[in-house]
């Protein structure tokens, strides 16, 4: 993320080289991971202010016919010309773009759009972008776009019936796709009536609608749906509409965005979830999600690595979702809208299986899932298009982070498993970062005040699964993990007792991503400590070195990513550290190293541990690694009992 202020605040400059937009815009947006190679940011956070929503624009000329037939680059140029005109008349500018939603007629055109967009972006202020492959309302069109953009500051924006609508500041409603049976015309009309009833349940009317997205089949019959929508709303209230062709037994499903009324500044949570009486509630999606207060986060489409299996594509997409939300100051409990694009039935089933693991069934977003022709990325069969609200739970200023260290008295011979002393020493190292506060406790703290405002928990004890999950503190731990608090475990704390594996294992793996089962397989001796992922922030500031430690053999690595390894005496490589980006934005770092205290006295080892603590706490790790130089007295062993 380009950091401008504590969470990446950026004063907008000219985003795209069109027209004569001023050098500095009159508003502020937050950009997360602005990428010059793709022309987009991973997410854009916009304050509670009026937003322009446009219709799906086609590359048409003044005559209304498609221009540059067969030339996708020419059509993209025309799209931006049209978009600039619509935004200008609605009260916005191209340098206030928040989200671009592209629709392309062929799978191979996705790369063309991204390349073209990257060439147009001239500052770090890049919009979020999504893209899907679909037949378009005009067969001659190769690409289409709709957008969300901020209104110029001090203005309310101008509604352009059928072209653009203004989502006013205040509460916002996101309604899941609804569908009714019948022919395309009948289904369209009945679905619109159903959506009106849903809006009425939320205290709103059709006049509040700012955008419809229609998933329909076949696209050749789109004129029928468009005519029914125009007839239903009338020319003056016609909202912007976008169309995506899907494969379904239902002729059409329609989702919408609407103004929700005044901001509720007294709301405890920023979002409420509603189920109209005529509809059935689901633990997987909400019928209606309403942002009550605060801003909005628009994410670029999320996807996995190319050629991954169906299960991995779904899982990695959700993990990336958590990562981006954390950087934007939110988590999965603050999602308001999800659109899932799946390219085949297998990936759709993988999505259905993984989704319940990442969402709180009490707080799932409004959602639609569409089986489509493609994602515009070779080998990628699944993408997610998400909207969220900034969360109150995750601290926005990590420079004032609080980290809890949990140790205990040694349970091994003097000089090894020096739990509490090591925690105290590591806390001193962490506090070398100005503004970071640490608390060192022997066992789980009795004072709940010590748990307030935590950025991370560091555990160096006997098996931490039992410490954290057995006893009354398990509910406190669960709440901290949901809020995105980091978790770091050192040596034996990175394990679970074998007799508790079935009872506690699923929850423990959900927190840590991997574990060692105590005491199944022990080794030791000297080995090169190898960086499996040398570009990871935890590996900054230290090179691979020979280490002499105790090694836990055969760790279980479930959803985590191996980070460090050693080679045990039999010649087998053993993972001794891993990282896990938890659903909801939390991070976990575990290492099974740390048996002898002498390793903590090595600056390279300390830097690896402290880097991991900072990473888990969402504190930036310097390029040359974390500072760990403290006095000899602090590094020395305590007097032997």
N, C-alpha and C positions, 0 to 999 in steps of 0.2 A: 504494500500500500504506500502511495506517496504521502508522506506525513506532513501535514500542514495544520498545526494545532494537534491536540492530543489524539484525535481520531481521524486525521487526514482531511481537514477542512481546506478547501481550495477556492480562492476567489476566481470565478470563471473568466477566462480570456476568450479569444475567438476560437471556437471549437472547429468549425469547418470553414474553408475559404470561400464563402459565398457572400455576395452583396457587400455592404459596407458596415457590418456590425461593429460596434465600438470595441476598443482594445480591452476594456475591462467591463464585464457585466455587472449589473447592480444587484446581484443576489449571491448567495453562497450555497454550494452543494458539496457533498463529501464523496470522494471517489476512492474505491477500494481496488487495489491492484490494477491500476491503469496500464494497459499493455499496448505499446506502439506497434507490435507485430500484427495485431489483430484489429486495432482501432477501437477496442472497447475496454471498459472497466468490468471487473468481476461483479461489482455492485455499485449503485449510486444511491446515496441517502439524501433525501430532500426534506426540508423542513415543512411544517404544516403551512402550506401556501397554495394558492390556486394552481391547478395543473390543466393543461390542454390535452385532450384525448382526440386524436384524429381518426377518421375513417381509413379503411384500407385503400391506399392510393395505388392506382395503376399508371404505367408510363404512357399516358395519353397526351396528345397535342391539343391545340386549341379547338380542333374539329371534334374532339372526343374519341378519336381513333388511336390505336396503339402506334407509337412511333418506333423507329429503329428496329423493324421486324427482323428477328434472328440475331440481333446484336445486343447481348446482355449488358455490355459496358455502356452502350449508348442508352439503353433503357434505365440503367441505374442513374446515369447523369440526369435524365429527364425526371426520374422520381424525386431527386433532391431539388430540382427546380420547382416542382410542384409542391413539395413539402415546405420549402422556404416561403412560397407564396401563401400557403394555408396558415402557417405559423404567424407570419407577419400580420395577416388580416385578423387572426384570432387574438393577437396581443402578445405573441412570443417572438422568439428569434432562434436561429439555428444554434447559437452558442448557449442556449438554455435547454438543449435536448437532455432528457433523462433516460428514455428507453426507446430503442428501435426494434420493432418486430418485423423481420423479413420473411417473405413467403417466396419460394423459388419453385419453378416448374420441373426442375430435374435435380437429381442428387449431385451431379458434378458442378452445379452452379454455386454451391455454398462457398467454396474456396474463392471463386471469382468475387463474390460479394465481400468477403472478408478482406481480400487483397485491395479491392477498390476502396473500401472504407478506411483501411489503414493508411492509404496514400492521401486521403482527404483530411485526416486529423492532424492538426498543427500544434496542439497543446496537450497537456496531461489531462485535460477535462474531457474525458471520453465517456460516451453514454454506455449504459448496459445494452446488450444486444441478444436477441434470440432469433432463431431461424428454423424453419420447418419446410419440408418438401410437400407440395400440394398442387393439384391442378388449380388454375386460377380462373376467376370469373370471365376473363377474355382469353380465348385460346392463343391469341397472338402474343400475349404477355408472357415474359419469362421470369419476371420478378415483380413483387409488390411490397408495400411497406405500410405499417401504421406506427404511430408514435405517441409517446407521452413527453410533454415538455413543460417547463415552468413558465408561468406568465411573468412578464416584466414587472419588476417590483413597483408597487404603488398602483398597479392596475388590477382590475377584476377579470379581464379577459372578455372576449366577444364570442358568443355562440354563433356558429355558422351551420345552420340546419343541414344535416346529411354529411357535412364535411368535418366539423370539429365541435366539440362541446367542452365546457369548463367544469371541472370538478372543483367546487369551491373549498376554501380552507374550512377546517372543522372535521366532523366525523365523516367516515367513508364506509360504504357498504360494498362487499364483494360476495356475489351470489354464485354458488356452484351451478354447473350446467344442469338444466332441467329439460325433460323431453316428454312428449306425449305421442300416442300412436295415431295412425292415420296416413293418408297420402301426404306428400310434402307440404302442400298448401294447408291441409287440415291440421297437420302436426305443428306447423309454424304458428298458426293462429291460436291453437289450444295452448301451446307452450308459452306464447306471449301472455295469454290470460293467466296462466299459472304463475308466471313471473310477476305480474301485477299484484296478484294475491300475496306473493312472498314479500314484495315491497311494502304492501299495506301492513303486514304483520310487523315490519320494522318501523312503522310510522312514516313511510315515504310514499311517493306517487311516481307515476311514469315520467313526470316532469323532471325528476331527479336523475334519470338515467343519462350517463355520459358515454357509455360504450356497450355495444353488444358484440359478442364473438359467437359465430354460428359454425358448428361442425355439422356438415351435411353430406348427403350422397344422393344422386351423383351431382358433380359440379355443373354438368351440362344443364341442369334444371335450376340453377341458382336464380334465374330471373323470377321464378315462381315464389321463392322465399323472399326475395327482395321486394316484390310487389305486395306480398302479404304484410311485411314489416312496414312499408310505406303507408299502406291502407290503415294499419292498426294505429300508428302514431300520428299520422297526418303530416303535411309538409312543414309545418312550423315546429313540431316537436320531434321530427325525425332525428334519432341519435346516430352517431357514427357507427358503422357496422363493418366487421371483417368476416371473411369466409375461409374455412379450411375444409378440404374434402377428407372425410374419414371413411373407414370401412366398418360398417355397422348394420345391424338389422333395423335400426331406427333411422328414419329419414333425416332427422335434424335434432340437435341438442343445442341449447342457447345458454350462455353464461353472460353475466352483466356486471358492470361497475356503476355505482350511483352515489350521489351525495347523501350523507347520513344525518345532516343537521348540524347543530352547534357542537363545538368541542366540549367534552365533559372533563374539565380539568380536575375534578375530584375523584375520578375513577381510580380504583386501586390498581387495576391492571389496564394496560393500554388497549386491550382487545376484548370483545365479548362475542360469544358464539350462539347463534339462534337457530331454532328449528320451528318453522311454521307448523301449525296444528295439522295441516293437510298432508304433510310430508313426514317420512320416517327418519328418525335420527340414526346416525352411523358412527361407529368408533373410528372410522378411517378418514372421514371427511365431514366438514360442517356444511350444512345447507346455506348458512349465511355467516360471514365473519365481518365484524364491524370494528374498525379502528376508532376508538373513542377520543384519543388525544395523541398529540405528538406527530412526528413525521412518518415517512414511508420509505422503505428500502426496496429498490427494484434490482433484481439480480439478473445477470446474463445467464443464458442457458447453461445448465450443469450436465456434465456427461463424464463418462469414464474413458480410460485409455482405449485406443483402437484395438480391435481383435480380442478384447477380453471376453470371457464367457458371459452368458446371460446373467448369471448370479453376480458375477464380479462387476458387470456394468451397472447393475442396479445398486449394489452395495457401495461402490466407489462414488457414484453420483450423490448418494445421500451423505457420505462422509465429506465430500467436497462442499456440500450444502452447509454442513455444520461449520467447516473451516471459514467459509466466506461470511456466514452470519456472525461468527465470533469477531472477525475483523471489523464488521460493520456495527458492532455493539449490540448484538441480538443473539437469539438462539431459536431452536426449532419450536419452542413453546410460543413464539411470537410470529409465526407464519399466518398470513391471512388468505393467501390465494396460491394455488398450485395448478399448473397445467402440465400433464404428463404426456409426452409424445412417445409412442412405442411403435416400432417398425414391424413387429411380428408377434405372434401369439406367445412364443417361448419367452421373449423378453417381458411381455405383459404379465405372464405368470410369475416371473422372477420379481417384478415390481410388486405384485400383490403379496408375495411372501415376505419381502423385506420391509415394506412400508410400516407395518404395525410395530416393528422393533424401534423405529425412530420417532414416532409421534406419541404424545400423551393422548390417550383416547378421549380425554375430557377437553382437549384443545387442538384438534386437528384443523388444518386450514380448509376453507372452501376449495373445491377441486373439480377438475375435469380430466378424464383420461381419453386420449384419442389414438386409435390405430391408424397410422398415416403411411404415406408412400416412402418417407425417409427423413433423415435428420440433416442432410446436407454435409455430413462428415463421413468419409470412407470408413467402414468398419464399425461405426457407432450406431447402435440400434435403439438408443434410449436417451432422451434429454428431458430435463425438468426446467420449467419456466416458472419462477417463484416471485412472490411479493411478500414482504414482511413489515413489521413495525419494529422500531428500535425497542429493545428490552430494558426494563428497569433493573433486571437482576444482575446483569454483567457489568462490573465497574467500567466506566468509560475512561478513567484516568489511571493507567497502569503504573505511572510514575509514583503514585501514592498507594501501591499495592501492599497488602498484608499477607504474610506467609506464616503458616503454622507448621512447626516441626514437632513431631511426636516420636519420642524415644522411650527408653526404659533402662533399668540397671542391667549390666552385663549378665549373660547366662552362659558364657564360655570362659575359658582361661584368660587371664589378664593379657591385654594386647590384641584381643580379637573380639568382635561383636561389641565394640565400645559404643553402644547405641546413643546414650544421652550425651556423652562427651563429644561424639562426632556431630550430633545435631547442633550443639552449642557452637562448635567450631565452624560448621557450615553456615550457621546463621550469621556469624561475623562476616564471612565472605560475602554472603548475599547482601548484607547491609552496606557493603562498599558501593553499591548502587544507591545514589542519593535518593532519599524519599521512601525507600522500601522499609517497611516495618516487619519485624519478625517476632514470633512468640515460640518459645520452646516449652513443651509440656511433657511430663512423664506420664504416659498413657493418655487416653482420651480426656480432654479437658472437661471439668465439671461445670465451669462457668460458661453459659451459652454466649455471653458477650464476646468471648474469644473467637467465636465462629462468625461474627458479623464482619462483612466486608472482605472476606478472605478471597485472595486470588489463587492460592494453591495450598495444598497440604502435602508435607513431606514426611514419610513414615520410614523409620529405620528401627525395626523391632523384630521379634519373632514373627511367624506368618501373619501378615496384615489382613488377610481375608477374615480370619477369626476376630481380630481386633476391631475391624470396621463393621462386620456384618453380624456378629453374635452379640446380642445385648441391646439395651435400649437406644444406644447411639446410632443404630442402623438407620432409623428414620431421619436423623439429622444428616447422616452421610448421604442418604438418597437425595435429600433436598439440595445439598451442596453440589452433588454431581449433576443434578438437573439444571442448576443455575450456572453450570459451566466452570465451576472451580476446578483448577488443575490438581492432578494427583501424581505424586512421585513416590516410588518405592525403591528401597535400597537393600540389596542382598537378601537376607531371609524374609524380609517384608514383602518381597516379590513372589510370594508363594501362598499355597493353601494346603492344609493337611489332607492327606489322602482320604481319610475317613469322612471328610466334609465335602469332598468334591461334588458328589451328586446333589447335596442339599444347598451348598453355597456357590458352587462353581459357575452356574449361568450368570448370576448377578456379578460375581467377582470378575469374570471375563468381560462382562459388559462395561465394567469400570476401567479395567486395566488393559484389555485387548489381548492378554497373554498371561501365563503364569508358570511357575515351577511347582510341581506337586511334591510336597515334602513328606518323606525324604527318599525320593525315588531317583537314584543316580547321582553320585558325587565324584568329582575329580579334582585335580589340582596340579600345581606346578607352574613352571615358567612358559609363557607363550607370547607371541606378538599379539597385541591388542589391535585388531583390524577394524577399520572404519568401513562398514558395509555400504553406508550412504555418506561419503565424505563431504557432500555439499550441504548436508543438513546443518542447521544452526548449532546443534549440540556439538558438532565436530569442529567448530571454529576455535582457532587459537591453540591447537595442540596437534601434534603429528602422532602417527602410530608409534607405539613403544612397547618394549618388553615388560610384561607384568607377571608377578608371582602372586597368585590368589587361589581361592577355592572356587571351583566351577560346578554349577548345577547343570547336570546333563539332561538332555531331552526336554527342554521347556516346551510347553504348549503355546504356540503362537496362533491365535485365532484370527482376529481382524487387525492386529497390530502389524507394524512394518519393522523387520529386523534392522538394527542400527549398528551394533558392534558384535564381533565374534572373536573367539580364540580357537586354537587347535589343541585338543587334549592329547594326552600321551599316546593314545591309540591311533592318532592321525585324523580324527574326525573333527570337523568344524562345529563349534557349539555357539549358538546365539547367547550372548551375555547381556544384551540391552536391546530394548525395543521402544518404539513410540506408537502412540495410538491417538488419532483424532476422533474423539468420541462424538456420537450423534448429539446435536444440540450445541456444538461448539467447544466443549471442554477438551482439554489435552491431558494425556497421561504419558509418563516416562518411567520406565522400569529398568533397573539393572540388577543382575544377580551378583555382581562384583561387590567387594567391600568387606571381606572376611577379616583380613589383618588391618589394624589401624595404620601400619606403616604406609599403606597405599594412599591413605588420605593425606599423608605428609608430603606426597609428591604433587607438585603444582599442576602437572598435566592431568592427573586423576581428579584433583579437586576441581579444575576448570571444566572437565567433562561433566561432573556432577552439578556444578553451579549453573553451567549452560543449560542443563536439562531442567533445573528448577525454574530458571527464568523463562525458558521456552514454554513450560507447562503453565506458567502464570501469565502468559501473553505479554511478557516484558521483552523488549527487543534485546537480542544477543549481539554484542559488538562484533564486527568483522574479525577482530583479532582476539575474540573470546572474552569471557567475563573476567574482571579483576578478582584475584584470589590471594593476593600477597598480604598476609597478616603476620604478626610478630611470632617469634620462635616460642614464646611462652604460651601463646594461644594454640600453637600447633603441637606442643609437647603432650605426652601422655600425663594423665593425673597421677598422683602418688599411688603406688600399689597398696591395696588394702592389707 
